[in-house]
Amino acid sequence: MSSVVSSIDEPAPRVAAKSERRVAWLREPLFHFVLIGAVLFGVDSLIAGQEENPLLIELDSSTDAEIQRVFSASRGREPNAEELQALRQVWLDNEVLYREGLALGLDKGDKAIRERVIFKALSMVDANTKRPPYDEQVLRAWFEKNRSRYDTPARFSFQEAVLSGDATEAAVRAFVSALNSGTPPDAEAGLRVFNDRPHSNIVQSYGAEFAAALEASPPGEWRAIQDKKGWRAMRLESTLAAQPADFEQLRGVVLQDWTDAEMAAQRSASVRALAQKYTIKIDGVEQK
């Protein structure tokens, strides 16, 4: 086997500390007010035709396609159904804020700068938000509900021997058998090393069935495992057990996260209330 080694030892996801919080992008507190709808989607020309009716907001197929294109370009894959729904909501929320900003005259001096108008309208929404009262029970309940943010997940270190030629099931199984016997065949192969990868990362890269098979493998033994693209020669090296987070140690972090989530919920509710006076259509279908 070739001596070429590719180290894929990336930093582990941030967990269980204020400087190491891991928050899924769909749950980020200000996600619904990120200016991707204004800055990235280039919607000025797309909404120009709606100006005749200021109370009509329409997300048409061309805008929807642009939303998906921008997501794919930035993340290297198509958005799933949940992500697409959230992206559409971001665009609609930003459009509501933009219309409200125009109605309040917040475009003075900034008429051509759409994102500034949205920020001005959002600042007015923010002025009416405040942190609700809380106690220890509230924080602990929120902590338990969102434990996945704070617990350190189990981590897996593993290797992949990459065949440069035939990678059919038969070829990979024969290669694995030779590796386990200590006499690798005369074939060019590279070794890729992965350290401390959480289950979610393996699933994202290879698929759930592959992750389950790899994680159940005896450490130190090469196995032929099929993923969503084909067969691979894999060897599990070691496993680090999951570590539950300690609420007392993270109380300050939990309080800040809970506050962010509550404030974001208030912002969303305020924008949804503003949206009630608009007729909203997605690809020609009126939304109820």
C-alpha positions as CSV (number, residue, x, y, z in Angstrom):
1,M,0.0,0.0,0.0
2,S,1.3,3.4,-0.9
3,S,2.8,5.4,1.9
4,V,0.8,8.5,1.0
5,V,-1.2,9.6,4.1
6,S,-3.9,12.2,3.9
7,S,-4.7,13.6,7.4
8,I,-8.3,14.6,7.7
9,D,-7.9,15.6,11.3
10,E,-10.2,18.6,11.5
11,P,-11.1,20.4,14.7
12,A,-14.0,18.8,16.6
13,P,-17.3,20.6,16.6
14,R,-17.6,23.2,19.4
15,V,-19.5,21.9,22.4
16,A,-20.0,22.4,26.1
17,A,-18.3,25.8,26.7
18,K,-19.2,29.4,26.0
19,S,-16.4,29.6,23.3
20,E,-17.3,26.1,22.1
21,R,-21.1,26.2,21.5
22,R,-22.3,24.2,18.6
23,V,-25.6,25.6,17.2
24,A,-27.3,24.2,14.1
25,W,-27.7,26.9,11.5
26,L,-31.4,26.5,11.4
27,R,-31.6,27.3,15.1
28,E,-29.3,30.3,15.3
29,P,-31.1,33.1,17.2
30,L,-30.9,35.7,14.4
31,F,-31.3,33.2,11.6
32,H,-34.7,34.5,10.5
33,F,-33.3,38.0,10.2
34,V,-30.1,37.3,8.4
35,L,-29.9,39.5,5.3
36,I,-29.5,36.6,2.8
37,G,-32.8,37.5,1.3
38,A,-31.6,41.1,0.7
39,V,-27.9,40.8,0.1
40,L,-27.5,37.5,-1.7
41,F,-30.6,36.9,-3.7
42,G,-30.5,40.1,-5.7
43,V,-34.2,40.5,-5.5
44,D,-34.6,44.2,-6.4
45,S,-35.3,43.4,-10.0
46,L,-37.6,40.5,-9.0
47,I,-39.9,42.6,-6.8
48,A,-40.0,45.6,-9.1
49,G,-43.2,44.3,-10.7
50,Q,-44.9,44.1,-7.3
51,E,-44.7,47.8,-6.6
52,E,-48.1,48.5,-8.1
53,N,-49.6,46.6,-5.2
54,P,-47.6,47.3,-2.0
55,L,-49.6,44.8,0.0
56,L,-48.8,41.9,-2.3
57,I,-45.7,39.9,-1.7
58,E,-45.0,37.2,-4.1
59,L,-42.1,34.7,-4.0
60,D,-42.1,33.4,-7.6
61,S,-40.3,30.5,-9.2
62,S,-37.3,32.6,-10.3
63,T,-36.7,33.9,-6.8
64,D,-37.2,30.4,-5.3
65,A,-34.6,29.1,-7.8
66,E,-32.2,31.8,-6.8
67,I,-32.7,31.0,-3.1
68,Q,-31.8,27.3,-3.8
69,R,-28.8,28.3,-6.1
70,V,-27.3,30.5,-3.4
71,F,-27.7,27.8,-0.7
72,S,-26.2,25.2,-3.0
73,A,-23.2,27.4,-3.9
74,S,-22.4,28.1,-0.3
75,R,-23.0,24.6,1.2
76,G,-22.2,22.3,-1.7
77,R,-25.6,20.6,-1.7
78,E,-29.2,21.1,-2.4
79,P,-31.4,22.3,0.6
80,N,-33.6,19.7,2.1
81,A,-37.4,20.4,2.6
82,E,-36.9,21.9,6.1
83,E,-34.1,24.1,5.0
84,L,-35.9,25.3,1.9
85,Q,-39.0,26.2,4.0
86,A,-36.8,28.2,6.4
87,L,-35.0,30.0,3.5
88,R,-38.3,31.0,2.0
89,Q,-39.4,32.3,5.4
90,V,-36.2,34.3,5.7
91,W,-36.9,35.9,2.3
92,L,-40.6,36.6,3.2
93,D,-39.6,38.1,6.6
94,N,-37.0,40.4,5.0
95,E,-39.6,41.5,2.4
96,V,-42.1,42.3,5.1
97,L,-39.5,44.4,7.0
98,Y,-38.5,46.1,3.7
99,R,-42.1,47.0,2.9
100,E,-42.6,48.3,6.5
101,G,-39.4,50.3,6.3
102,L,-40.6,51.9,3.1
103,A,-44.0,52.7,4.6
104,L,-42.3,54.4,7.5
105,G,-40.0,56.4,5.3
106,L,-36.9,54.7,6.5
107,D,-35.5,54.7,3.0
108,K,-34.6,58.4,3.2
109,G,-31.1,58.6,1.9
110,D,-30.9,54.9,1.5
111,K,-33.4,54.1,-1.2
112,A,-31.0,52.0,-3.2
113,I,-29.6,50.1,-0.2
114,R,-32.2,47.5,0.6
115,E,-30.5,45.8,3.5
116,R,-30.2,49.1,5.4
117,V,-33.9,49.7,5.1
118,I,-34.5,46.2,6.5
119,F,-32.1,46.8,9.4
120,K,-33.8,50.0,10.2
121,A,-37.2,48.3,10.3
122,L,-35.8,45.5,12.4
123,S,-34.3,47.9,14.9
124,M,-37.8,49.3,15.5
125,V,-39.1,45.7,16.1
126,D,-36.2,45.1,18.5
127,A,-37.1,48.2,20.5
128,N,-40.2,46.4,21.6
129,T,-38.6,43.1,22.6
130,K,-37.2,42.3,26.0
131,R,-36.1,39.3,27.9
132,P,-39.0,37.7,29.8
133,P,-38.7,36.7,33.4
134,Y,-37.1,33.4,34.2
135,D,-36.0,31.2,37.1
136,E,-33.9,28.2,37.7
137,Q,-36.6,25.8,36.7
138,V,-37.1,27.6,33.3
139,L,-33.4,27.4,32.5
140,R,-33.1,23.8,33.5
141,A,-36.1,22.8,31.5
142,W,-34.7,24.6,28.4
143,F,-31.3,23.0,29.0
144,E,-32.7,19.5,29.1
145,K,-34.8,20.2,26.0
146,N,-31.7,21.4,24.1
147,R,-29.1,19.0,25.5
148,S,-27.8,18.2,22.0
149,R,-26.2,21.7,22.0
150,Y,-24.2,21.0,25.1
151,D,-23.5,17.3,25.5
152,T,-20.2,16.1,24.0
153,P,-21.2,13.4,21.5
154,A,-19.3,10.1,21.1
155,R,-16.4,10.5,18.8
156,F,-14.8,8.0,16.4
157,S,-11.3,7.8,14.9
158,F,-11.0,5.7,11.8
159,Q,-9.0,5.2,8.6
160,E,-9.8,4.6,5.0
161,A,-7.6,2.7,2.5
162,V,-8.4,4.2,-0.8
163,L,-8.0,2.0,-3.9
164,S,-6.9,3.9,-7.0
165,G,-8.3,1.3,-9.4
166,D,-11.1,-1.2,-9.3
167,A,-13.4,-0.3,-6.3
168,T,-16.2,-2.9,-6.9
169,E,-17.5,-4.8,-3.9
170,A,-15.4,-7.9,-4.8
171,A,-12.3,-5.8,-5.3
172,V,-12.7,-4.0,-2.0
173,R,-13.5,-7.2,-0.1
174,A,-10.4,-8.9,-1.5
175,F,-8.3,-5.8,-0.6
176,V,-9.7,-5.8,3.0
177,S,-9.0,-9.5,3.4
178,A,-5.4,-8.9,2.3
179,L,-5.0,-5.9,4.7
180,N,-6.3,-8.0,7.6
181,S,-3.9,-10.8,6.8
182,G,-1.0,-8.4,6.9
183,T,-0.1,-8.9,3.2
184,P,-1.6,-6.0,1.2
185,P,-1.7,-6.6,-2.5
186,D,0.5,-4.9,-5.0
187,A,-1.8,-2.0,-5.7
188,E,-1.6,1.7,-5.3
189,A,-3.7,2.9,-2.4
190,G,-3.7,6.0,-0.2
191,L,-4.5,6.1,3.5
192,R,-6.9,8.7,4.8
193,V,-7.0,9.4,8.6
194,F,-10.1,10.8,10.4
195,N,-9.8,11.7,14.1
196,D,-12.5,12.3,16.7
197,R,-15.5,12.5,14.3
198,P,-18.9,12.7,15.9
199,H,-21.7,10.4,14.6
200,S,-23.5,13.4,12.9
201,N,-20.4,14.2,10.9
202,I,-20.0,10.6,9.7
203,V,-23.7,10.4,8.7
204,Q,-23.4,13.7,6.8
205,S,-20.4,12.4,4.9
206,Y,-21.3,8.8,4.3
207,G,-24.9,8.1,5.3
208,A,-26.6,6.6,8.3
209,E,-26.2,2.9,7.4
210,F,-22.5,3.4,6.7
211,A,-22.0,5.2,10.1
212,A,-23.8,2.4,11.9
213,A,-21.7,-0.3,10.3
214,L,-18.4,1.6,10.9
215,E,-19.2,2.4,14.5
216,A,-20.1,-1.2,15.2
217,S,-16.9,-2.5,13.7
218,P,-14.3,-4.1,16.0
219,P,-11.4,-1.6,16.5
220,G,-8.3,-2.4,14.4
221,E,-10.1,-4.6,11.9
222,W,-10.5,-3.6,8.2
223,R,-14.0,-3.9,6.9
224,A,-15.6,-3.4,3.5
225,I,-18.5,-1.0,4.0
226,Q,-20.9,0.4,1.4
227,D,-21.8,4.1,1.5
228,K,-24.0,6.2,-0.8
229,K,-21.3,6.3,-3.5
230,G,-19.8,2.8,-3.4
231,W,-17.7,0.4,-1.4
232,R,-14.9,1.5,0.9
233,A,-12.1,-0.2,2.9
234,M,-12.5,1.2,6.5
235,R,-10.9,0.5,9.9
236,L,-12.3,1.8,13.2
237,E,-9.4,2.9,15.4
238,S,-11.0,4.1,18.6
239,T,-14.1,5.5,20.2
240,L,-14.5,8.2,22.8
241,A,-17.7,7.8,24.8
242,A,-20.2,10.6,24.9
243,Q,-20.0,13.0,27.9
244,P,-23.2,14.7,29.3
245,A,-23.0,18.4,29.9
246,D,-23.1,19.8,33.5
247,F,-25.8,22.5,33.8
248,E,-24.1,24.2,36.8
249,Q,-20.9,24.6,34.8
250,L,-22.8,26.0,31.8
251,R,-25.5,28.0,33.5
252,G,-24.2,31.4,32.1
253,V,-24.1,29.9,28.6
254,V,-27.5,28.4,28.9
255,L,-28.9,31.7,30.1
256,Q,-27.5,33.6,27.1
257,D,-28.7,30.9,24.7
258,W,-32.2,30.9,26.2
259,T,-32.3,34.7,26.1
260,D,-31.2,34.7,22.4
261,A,-33.9,32.1,21.6
262,E,-36.6,34.0,23.4
263,M,-35.7,37.3,21.8
264,A,-35.6,35.7,18.4
265,A,-39.1,34.2,19.0
266,Q,-40.4,37.7,19.9
267,R,-38.9,39.1,16.7
268,S,-40.4,36.4,14.6
269,A,-43.8,36.9,16.2
270,S,-43.6,40.6,15.6
271,V,-42.7,40.2,11.9
272,R,-45.4,37.6,11.4
273,A,-47.9,40.0,12.9
274,L,-46.8,42.7,10.5
275,A,-47.2,40.2,7.6
276,Q,-50.9,39.7,8.3
277,K,-51.8,42.8,6.3
278,Y,-50.0,41.5,3.2
279,T,-51.2,39.0,0.6
280,I,-48.4,36.5,0.3
281,K,-48.1,34.2,-2.7
282,I,-45.5,31.5,-3.3
283,D,-45.2,30.6,-6.9
284,G,-48.7,31.9,-7.5
285,V,-50.4,30.2,-4.6
286,E,-51.8,32.4,-1.9
287,Q,-50.6,31.5,1.6
288,K,-53.1,31.3,4.4
